[in-house]
Amino acid sequence: MSSMSLWKRISSHADCEQRMAAYYNKKGLYDLRLCLAPWIEDRIMSEQITPNSTNQLERVAIKFIEDLQQKLLSTRASDQVLKYRLVELCALIQRTPALELYTHLRSGLQKELQLAAEKSVAVAAAGQSMPLNTYNMNNAVSAAAAVVGMNGGYVDTSDLLGVAGSSPVAAGMSTGIMHNMGENATAGPMATPKVELYEVHHQIMHSLNEFSRCTDSLKVLVQSYRYMINAPNSPDAETLFKRLIEEKSSLVARLQRSFLYYDSLQDMVIAELKNWRRQQALAGNGAHFSENMLDDIQRCFELLESFVIHLLSAVKETIFVRLMNDDPDLNCLLERVQVAQKNLVCSAFIVDKQPPQVMKTNTRFAASVRWLLGSQLGIQMNPPTVECIIMSELQAQRFVTRGTHMDVTHSSLAGQSSGEIQNCSSTMEYQESNHVFSASFRNMQLKKIKRAEKKGTESVMDEKFALFFYATTTVNDYQIRVWTLSLPVVVIVHGNQEPQSWATITWDNAFADIVRDPFVVTDRVTWRQLSVALNTKFGSCTQRALTSENLEFLFEKLHRDNIVGERNNEHISWNQFCKEPLPDRTFTFWEWFFAIMKLTKDHLLSMWKAGRITGFINKAKAHDDLLRAVTGIGTFLLRFSDSELGGVTIAYVNECGSVTMLSPWTARDFQILNLADRIRDLEMLRCLHPTDINVQPLDRDLAFGDFYTQRTEPTPRVDGYVPSTIRVQVRTTGDTGSISGTPHHPMQSPPQDSMSMGNYSPPSGIMFYNPSSVATTSYNRDDSDSDDSSVARELENYVNNTAPDDPILGQISRTILNVCANGHEAQWMMPTKSAYAVPSPYNQTVQY
């Protein structure tokens, strides 16, 4: 473990140094902190301050100022400027009240410790190496206030393990400012934290071994004390008494040092658990997550619990050795050890399996909680029952603020629930094989939900709830009450509420601080942070990460301003992300992005993973890339539609050398015929434009052959029905015919929004093709087995009895009249009597 000074760690981060410099400059103490950094840290952090003891604090402050002045006077100045500055500092110290100066410095160190701990967690999550903090303040009040806020555990005010006289624990959720980890959300695996955790594990084991020497000294002290009590008139009683005072004083100092080291180890283990929970939230967006790390953290928790039990027992035995009427140092140490133990127990109660974060009413779901100390406390011998309710964001905030002073029982929480959950209780179980002490909720169901009144543009998809788990048990005749909150959830009642709900959850998971008031999150992040979140979400859903070009396109779509140069630090607001419609569109960026993600996962997954879909590219760039392609006519690419939610379109170089873009296909189209088979039917598509500059163009069948559906010739049916198959057709610009041998259709004017850069976006379509009855046939007057004129008249009569605006029958009519009038050979396809054209809602013609 590193011994780097606290101030060096703070000054290694410009933002932390700037914040602390501003704090110290309020009293003109910045130069003092800078000049005597190690001395101030060692001196203040070794002070033993009894909570609420004003007189003791004043005495300590006066002594500190005296020593500080001596330290400044003995400091050798390297230059004249520094010498004058030291004189000014001495004058400042004399002008400032001792208590005011001391408390300002002490509070500053507490702030530095918090910042250092936050940075340690954030840097560890980024996979970087940074020394962990080995300091902590000794003030028991500070220790109580520093209870881990990740789960807001609460313990009864009576002593945890049978030690009387403990004070109430302020176990509320901390509201300290924490570093936003959104930028580093997916930066690096969990390897570095595991190495640090292994080091912490080793340090705990080493500390326990070292503490055994302290217990040996304690045994000698207790034996000598009992001898003195039993032989008060011994000639050497006075000598023995003085020796006992010295031994006890030495032992108390060793116990204090042991606790300081224990406290720093506990802080590091809890920081790792915070980091694990942060990674758990990021995993909700699809980031890599190692659940097994929780087992390593539990081993550290169990060792710490063993350590603190031994420490608590040693302090109590030392108090038993009463050599003077009052022993404030030991009483203060006892209180601090009790507070630390309670903090440890509360922090160990967590949600290890989160419920679904988009939760639909009347739908079954599962979750589980785990207590990382169950076997150490012996609770598994009488396992408690864990209850669960659902809380709104406001209720969770109120409970975190006031809940530590409330009796956490079922009756007191009855009015706190915002809904009705079935199967909401479970008894904890201990598994001997892996030492896991947990409660599983396998069959919960949210039946009802009570919502708060909405303000402004708020919707039910913006409203966050959380599951609140709590339990009460007894250890050594004392009650332990703990509770924890799940990650935020959004409750929906219909599937169409899902996209916006996932926007709320994705933003919260990506950008929430490690410790916060439920469930406050920033409404503005940098593009660097958001790009990581989008890439993580899309990559986990579709199993292929976005390229830098894809992300560049997404930034342009989101920001809407033409920004040249560095874009990573440009800010994107929550409203831009999912509230404001895109320009000239009726949907938001998130709705568009979510629809593409769902389409890709459900219908394009294998082709996207294989790199066959360019996807995120605008029309202009697709146009330019295709025209520059060396493969020329027939070169094509696939891109996601800008105008259609969840649509994919094909852009290709047509026979005239210009670019044609087909009308988009959506999920409903792919339920009829998949994308690869549609590409196979379009003979003008010859060569797939590469999705990456390092990849060579591919022949169409080579690129998509693995994704084609095998087609077999339909076998005749015995019931008289004729089987049919489905084929895709696309009209080419300026042509009166059609592609792939499909029937001729009259050219229709393209819709206005399908025109771009002079390129026509022709509608595509499908047809049911019957090889046995729908065939290309050559009719010649000399070879016909029937009277051509009678056939023509019959067909013409059929046409005249059909709606005149029917495009297929209109074409048939013109073909027949042409045959009858000119008497020459004509190529045409005879449809069945039921053939007709139906306009498709997707700008394509579907033929039956």
N, C-alpha and C positions, 0 to 999 in steps of 0.2 A: 504494500500500500504506500502511496506517495506521501511524503511529508512536506509537499509544497505549501507555502504559507497561504492563508486564506486570501490575503490581499493580492498575491500574485495570480491566484486563480480568477479573482474578480477582474483584475486589470487585463487579463488575457481576452476579455470580451468587452469591446468598446461600449456597447449599450449598457452593460452592467457598471462599468467604470464611470460612465457619464452620469448614470442615475445616482450612484453613491457619492460622486463628487459634489453633485448638487445638494445632496442631503447634508454632507459635512460642512459645506460652505455656508449653510444657514447660521452656523455658530463660528465660522472662521476656522474650522478644525481640519480642513482637508490636508493642508501641509503637514500638520501634526500626524495625521493618520498615515500619510505617505512616508514621513521621516522615520517613524517608530513603529512600523507595521508589525513586525514579529513580536516586539516587546509588548505592545498593546494587546495583541491577541492572546499571548501566553498569560499575561497578567489578569485580564478581565475574565478569560475563560476558566481560570482556576479559582475564581472567587466563589465562595459558598454563601448564597443569599437566601435567607429564610423568607418564604412568601409572606407578603404583607408586614414585614418587619422594617418599619421606617427607620427606627433608631439604628439598627444594624447597617442598613443601607447607607445612612449618613456617615457612620464610622468608617465603613469600607471606602466611601467616596473621598473622605478627607485623607485617609491613608494613601489612597491611590494618587491623589493630586500631589501630595508631598513627595512620593516616590517618582512621580512623573517629572516634577521640577528638578530633582536630583539627576534623573536620567538625561534631561535636556542639557543641564549644566556640564555633565560629564561627556557629552557628545562632542567629538572633535569635528570641527567644520573644515571641509576641504577647500573652501574659498571664502572670500570676504562676504559675498552675497548671502551665502548660507549662514554664516556667523551672525549677520544682522537679523536674518529670519528667525534664528533660534532665540535671540533676545526678544524679538516681537512675540514669539510664541509664549515665552515665559511671562511676559507682561500680560498677554491675553489670559493665561491661566490664572494669574493673580486677580484679574478683573472679574472673571466669571465665577459664579458660585460653584462650589465643589460638587454638590449634588446634581446641579443642572448639567455641568460638563460631563460628569461620569455617566449619568443616565443617557445622555445623547450619544456618547461613544458606545455604550453597551447596547443601546437599541440599534445603532448602526451595524454592529457586529451581527446582531440577530437578522437584520435585513440581508447582510452579506451571506450569511449561512443559508438563508432561504434561496437566494439567487444562485449560489453555488450548487445547491442540491438540485434545483430546477435544471441548470445547465448540464449537470452530470447525467440526469435522466434523458434530456433532449439529445445530447451528444452520443450517449450510449445507443439510443434508438437509431441514430444515423450511422452506426457502425464505426465510429471513430474512437480513438483511444484518448482518454482524459483521466487524470488522477481523480479519485473519489475523495470527497471531503472526510477528514478524520477528526473534525472539531464538532462540538455542539455546546450550546450554552447550558449552564448548570441550574438555571432558575427553574424551579418546579412549576411555577405559573406558566412560563414559556413552554415547558414540556407539555403541560396539559393543553395549552392552546394549539400545540403543533400536532395534535392527534390527526392521524391520516384522514383526509377528507374524501378519499375515494369511495368509502362505503358508509361513513358516518356512524361507526359502531357506537353503541351505548352500553355502559356497564353500570350496575347498581352502585349507589354510593357506599354501601357496606363493603368491607374489604374482600378482595377476590379470593384469596386462599387462606382465610382464617386469621388475617392480621387486622386487628381493630384499629380504629382511629383514622381511617383514610378520609380524604376530602373528596368532594364531588369532582367528577371528571368532565371537563368541557370537551365533549367528543363531537362537536359539530363540524360540519364540512368547512374546511379552510377556504377563505376567499382570496388568498394571496395571488398576485399576478404570476401566471405561469407562462413559460415560453411556448409559443404556438409551434407545434411540430408538423404542421401541414406540409411545409416544404420538404421535409425529410421523411415523409410518411412511408415511402417505400425504398428509401435509400439504404440498401445494405441489409443483410440477413441479421439474425439474432445472435450471431456467433460471439461478437465482442461482449455483449452483456453476459452471456453464459460464462465466458472466461472470468469476468469480474465477479460473477456470483460464485464461481469456484474458489476464487481468492478469498471472498468473504467467508465462505464455508470453512476454508482452511484457517482463517484468522479466528473464527469462533472456537474451533477445536483447540487451537493454540491457547486462546484466552482461558478456556475451561481448565486446561492442564496447568496453566500458570496460577489459576485461582486456587488450585488444590494446595499450593504452598500457603496461601492465605488461610485456608481452613486449618492447616496444621498449626499455624501460629495461634489461631483462635482457640484450638483445643488446649494448647499450653497455657494461654491466658486464662481460660475458664478454670483449669485445674489449679492454677496458682491462686486465683480469686477464691475458690472454694476452700483451699487450704488456709488462706488468710481469715476467712469468715469463721472457719471451724477452730482456728487457733489465734484468737484476738490478742492473747497475752504473751505471744511468742516474743522472745528477745529481739528477733530481727523483723518484727511486724512493721516498724516504720520503714526500714529499708525495703522490705517486700512491697509496701504500699507505694513508695516512690517508683520502684521498678515496674509495678503494675500500671501506674499512670503513664510511664514512658512507653511501655509495650502497647497499651491500649491506644495511645495517641498515634503510634506508628501503624497499628493495625487499622485504625480509622482512615488514616491517609491512604493506605493501600486499598481499602474498600472503596474510597472515593475515586481513586485512579481506575480501579476495576470497573466501577459504574460508568465513568466517563468513556472508557473504551467500549463497554457494552452498549451505551447509548448511541455512540457513533456507528457501531455495527448494526444496531436495530434500524437506524435511519437509512443505512444503505440497503438493507434487505427490504424495507418498506418502499424505498425508491424503486427497487427492482420490481416489486409487485405493482406499483403505479405504472411502471413501464409496460409490464405485462398487460395491464388493463387497457392502456393506450393502444397497444398492438391489437388487443381484442376488438377495440372499436374500429381500428383501421381494417381489420379482417372483415368487418361488416360491409366494407366496400370492395372486398376481394383481395386485400393485401395478404402476403404470405404470413402465416401465423403458426408458431410452434407451441401447441398446447402442452407438450411434455415438459416445457420449462417450468410449469407450475409445480411439478414434482420436486424439482431442484429447489425452488423457492420454499416449498413446504419443509424440506429437510433443514433449511436455514432457520425457519420459524421454530421448528421443534428444538433445535440446538439452543436458540435464543431463550426459549421458554425454560429449558433445563438450566441454562446459565442464570436467568433471573430468579428462578426458584432457589438455587443455591445462594445467590447473592442476598436475597431477601432473608433467608434463614440465617446467614452469617451476620447480617445487620441486627437481627432480633437477638441473637445470642450475645453480640457485643453490647447491646443495650442492657442486657441482663447483668453485665459486669458494671455495677453501680459504684463508682468511686467518688463521684461528686453529686450534688443535689440535682444539677441541671446539665444536660448534655445536648445543646442545640444543634451541633453539627451532625450528631447521629440521628436525631429526630428529623432534621431536614433531609438527610440522606434516605431515611426510611420512607419518607413521603415521596421523594422523587423516584425511588425504586418501585413503589406501588403504582404510581402514575404510569411509569414506563411499561409495567406489566399489563396494566389495563389497556393501554394503547396497543400493545402487541396483540392481545386477545381480540380486540375490536377489529383491528386491521385484517385479521386472518379470516373473517367471515365475508365471503365474496360470492358473486354469481359466476360460476365457471362455464355454464352453458346458457348463453343468452336466449331469450324468447325471440320469435320473429319480430323484426323491427317495424315491418308493415303488417299489422295484425287485423284480420277481418273478423267481424263479429260472427258468432255461431260457427266458428271454425276451430277445430282442435289444434293445440300446439303443445310444445314441451319446453321445459327449462330445468335447471338444477343449480343448487347452491352447494358450496363446499366450505368446510371449516378446517383450516390448515393446522389446527392445534388439537383436534379432537382427542387423539390418542394420548397426547402429553398430559392433558388435564383429567383424563379418565372419564370424560363425558360419555364415551361410547358404552359404558356400563349401564347408564340410564339415559339413552338417547332422547333428545328433545324433539318436539314436533315443530316444524317450520310452517308458518302461515304466510299467505300471500294476498295482497290487495293491489289494486291499481290506483295510482295517484296522478292527478293532473300536475302540470308544471308549477302552478301556483301553490298547490298543496305541498309538493315536494320542497319548494323553497321555504315555505313556512315551517315545515317539519325540521328541515336541516337547521333553520335558525333557532327554533324553540325545542326541537325534539329531544335534545340531550338532557333537558330538565323535565321531561315528561315520563310517565310510567308507560313503557312500551308493552302494552298488553292488548289482547284482542278487544276488550271492552273500550279502552281508550282510543283505539284506532277505528272503531266501527263507523264513526261519522266522517272519517278521513277518506274513505274509498270513493272513487269516481265511477264505479261500475260494479257489476256483479260477475264474479268469476266462479265457475263450477270446478270442483276437484282442486281446491286451492290450499290444501294442507298435505303435508307429507312428513313422515317420521325419518329422522336421519339414520343412516346405516353405516357401519364401519366394516371395511373390507380388509381382512388381515393380510391378504396377499400383497396389496400395494399401499396399505396404510391410508387409504382414502376414506374420509369421513364426510358423507354428503347426503343430501336429500334430493330425490328426483321427482319432478312433476311431469308425468308422462301423458296426462290426458286432460289438461286444463282447457277451458273454453270460456271465452268472454261472451256473456249473454246480453249484457246491457252496458251502455256507456253514457255518462252524464257529461255534457260539454259545457264549457264556459261561454259567456257571451262574446261574440266576435266584434272586433273594432276595425273600422276602415275596410281595407281590402283583404283582411284575414279570412281564411277558409278553414274548413275542418282538416284539410290536408297539411296545414301549417301547425296544427295543435299537437304538442308533444305530451305524452304520458310516460309513466315508468311503472314497472312492477316493483312493489315494496315487499321484501322478504324479512321476516323477523322471527326470533326464537327466544325462549327463556328456559334456562336450566339451572341446576343447583350443583355447586361444588363446595364441599366442606361446610355445608349448611349456609352457604351464601349464594344469593341469586346472581346469575349473569344474564344480562339482556343485551342482545346484539341485533343489528339490522343492517340491511344493505339495499341499494337501489340497482335496478338493471340499467342497461343503456336505454336511451329514450326510444319510445315506440310511437307510431302514428296509427290510429285506429280508423279503419274504413268499413263501409257497409256494402260497397259495390266495387266491382273490378275496374270501372272507369276512373276511380279515384286513385288507382295505384301509381300512375306516372308521377303526379305531383307529390304524392306521399314519399316516393323514393327520392325525389329532389330534396325534401326536408331532411331525410335520414342521411343521404349521401353527404350533404353539406355539413351536417352536425358531426358525423363520424370523422370527416376529413379535417375539420378546422376547430373543433372544440379544444379548449385547454385541458390539461391533465386534471387539474383541480379547478372547480368552478361552482358557482351557484347554479342549481338545476334550472333550465338547461340553456344557459346563456352561451351564445356563440356570436362571433363577429359577423357583420353583414357585408364585409369588404375584404377581399384577399388579393394577393398578387397572382398574375398569370402563371408564374412558376409554381405556386402552390396548387392552383386549380388544374393546371395541365397534368400534374402528378396524380391528382384525384381522378380526373377523367380517364387517364391512361390506365390507372389501376382498375377502375370500374369496368371499362370496356374490355381490357385485356383478360380479366378474370372471367368475364361473362362469355367471351368469344374465343379465348385461349390463344389469342395473338395480339401482341402489343401494337399500339399505334406508332407510326413512323413520325419523324420530325416534320415531314411534309404534311401529314395528316393533322398534326397539332397546329402547324402554321395556319392551315385552312380553318380549323376550329377557332383559333384566336381571331382571325379576320371576321368570322361569322358572329362571334360574341362581341367584340369591341366596336365593330362597325365604323371605326375611324381608320383612315389610312395612316398608320404609324410606321415610320421608317426607323430602322436601327434597333437598339435593344428593347425587347418587349417583355422580358421576364418580370420586370418590376412594375409593369403597368397593372393597375388595379381593376378588378372585376367585381361588381356589386351583386348582391343576392337578387335584386330586381332584374338585372341584366341576365342573370343565370336562369331564372325560371318564372319571372313575373311579366316582363315586358315582351310583347310580340316582336318577332323579327321583322325587319323592314318589308313592307308589302306582303306580309303573311298574317295569318290569323292564329298562328301558334308560336310558342316560345322556343328558345334555344333548347331547353331541357326536353320539352315534348318531342322536338325533332330528333334530338340525340337519343333519347330513350326508345323511340319507335325504331330507329335504325338498329340499336343494340338488340332489341327484341326480335326484329326481322332476321338479323344475322344469326342469332342464337337458334332460332326455331327453323330456319329454312336455308341458310347459306353457310352454316358453320364449317363444313368440310372444305368448301371452296375458299372461304376466308382464311382458314388455317393454312391452306396450301399456297396462299399468296396469289390467288387468281383474280381477286377483286381489288381494284384500286381504291374504291370507296370514297374517301373524303378528298374530293377534288372538284373545283368549280367548273362551270361550263367553258369559261374562257381558256383556262389552262388545259382542259381536256381537248379543246379544239386545237390549240397550238401544238400540244404534244403529238396529236394524231397527224397533223399536217407535216410535222417534222420527221415522222417515223419513216425509216428507210424501207420498210416493208410495203408501203404504199396502199393501193386499193385493197379493201377487205380487212385492214387493220382495225381492231376494235378494243375497247376497254369497258369496264363496268364501273359505274359511279353511283353513289347514293343521291337520290333526288333532292333538290333544294325546295321544290314546290309541293311535293307529296309526302305526307307523313308515312314513314316506313316504306319508302319506295326505292327501287333500284332500276337504273336505266342503262341502256347500251348506247354508246357513241361509237360510230364507225366511219371509215372513209368509203364513200360510195363510188360507183363506177365513173362519176364525173370528176372525182378527185376532191370533192368537198366533203364536209362532215355532216352526217345525219345523226340525230339523237332520237331514239325511240321513246314513246310515251312510257312512263314508269310502270313497273309491275309491283304489286304489293303482296302481302301474305295470302290474301284470298286467291290471287292468281296462282301462287305456288302450291296451294292446296289442290289445284286442278292438274297442274303440270309443273315439274320443278324447273329451276333455272337452267341446269345443264341440258336438259332435253329441249328446252326452248332454243338454246343456242345451237344445238345440233340441227334443228329444223330450218334455221336461217342460213341458207347457202352462201349469202353474200359475206358472211363472217368467216374470214380465212385465218387470220393471225392475231393472237392476243398480244396487245401492247404490254411490255413488262411493267410491273408495279414498282420496280426498283431499277436504278441506273446500272446496277451491277448484275442484272439478270438479262439474259438474252430473250428476244421475242420467241413465242412458242406457237407452233401450229395449233389450230383450234382443237382438233381431235386429240392431239397429244396433251394439250392443256386440260381438257375437260373430259377426256375419254373415261377416266376412272370414275366419273360421277354420272355418266349416262345410265339410264335405265334400259335394261335389255328388252328389245322389242322382238316379238315373235309374230309370225303371220297368224291372224285369227282363224280358228278352225270353224268349219260350217256347223250350224246348230240344227238340231233335229226338230225344233219347235217352230221353224219357219222364220224366226227372227234373224236378222243379218247383223253380225257384230261390227263394231266401228272402233276406230282409234282416233286419237286427238293429235292434231298437228298445228303448228304456229305459222301464221302468214304475216307478211309486212309488205305494204305497198311502197314501191319506190317512187321517188319524185319524178313527175313528168311522164310516168309510164301508165299506159292504159291496161296493162296486164298485171300479173301478181307474181309473187315469189313462190317457189317450191311447188309449182303445179297446182295452185289453188285456183278457185273460180275467179273470173274477172269481175271487178267492181268499178263503178264509176268513181272518178277522183273527186274527193270532197275537199273543200277549202279547210286548211288546218286552222285550229283555234288560235286566237291572237297570242295567248301566252305560251304557245309552243314554238314561236318564231324566235330565233336567237342567232345573230350574226349571219343572217341570210340562210340559215340551215333549217330545213323542214323537219319537224318531229312527227313522223308518220305514225298513225295508230297501228298497233300490232293486234293480232287476233288469233283465235284457235278455231279449228274446224274438226267436226267428227267426220273421219274419212273412212268410207266403206270400199275396200279394194274390189269387191265382187260386183257391186252395183253402181259405184261412182268411178268411172274410168275415162281416160282420155281416148276418144274414139274418132276414127277418120270416116267421114260420111261421103260417099260418092254415088252419084245417081245410077251409075252402071253396076256397082257392086252391092247395092242395097237389096235386102231380102224383102223389103216391104215397099209400099208406095210412099215415096218421099212426100208427095204433096198431101196425102191423107194424114201422115204423121205430123207434118207441119201444121195442118189445119187443126188437128186435135190439140196440139201443144199451144197453138195460138189461142184457141178457144179457152184453154186452161188459164193462160196468162191473162186474158181479158176478163176473166171472172175473179181475178186477184187484185188487191190494192195496187193502183197504178204507180205509187211511189216506192214500191218494194224494189230495192236496188238489184237483188239477184234475179228476180223474175223479169225486171226491165232489161237486164243484159241478155237473158235467155230469149226474150221476145225479139230483141234486135238481131241476135244471131240467127234465129229461125227465119225472120223476114229476109235477112241477107242471103240465106241459103236458097230460099224460094225464089227470090228475085234474080239472083245472079247465077244460080245453078252451078257454082264451083265448089271445090272441096273446102271444108271449114273444120277447124279444130275447136272442140268445145267439150264441156263436161256436163253431163246430164244429171241434175240433182234429183233426189227423191221428191215425191210430192209434198213432203212436209218441210222442205228446206225453206228457211227464211232467215233474215238478218235481224239481230237484236242489238240496239246501241248499248254499249257497256259503260258503267259508271267510271271506268278507268281509261276512257279515251281509246278503246280498242273495239274491234268488231269480233263478236263471238258467233260462230256459225254452227248450226246444228244440222 
